[in-house]
Amino acid sequence: MSHDEATQGCGGSCGCGGDAAGGAGDAPLLSIDPRLDVRALPHGERHGRVLDALDALPEDCALVLVAPHAPRPLLAEIDRRYAGRFAAEWLQSGPDTWQIRLHRTPVPA
């Protein structure tokens, strides 16, 4: 997390540390997994949209979250809600776009 993210905040209620409106252009394709680009969504709708998509994601599948900032509070919420059932792999870390691959791990037999 950059110093600016840590000190400026986004003005939203999630405490994400940043909500840059810029960077909404195309992000490089870094995975063959489907992408969920939340950069154009209003800040207050992003977490819900991501959680809904994760609820619908089949086992052993993944999606790539494209965000305008490092979504650390969202990742913590995912860890709490799904108790380690998702693995996060950082594919791109700014400066304008962050991409995180979220993989739903298979349930052990």
Secondary structure by P-SEA (a helix, b strand, c coil): ccccccccccccccccccccccccccccccccccccccccccccaaaaaaaaaaaaccccbbbbbbccccaaaaaaaaaaaacccbbbbbccccccbbbbbbbbccccc
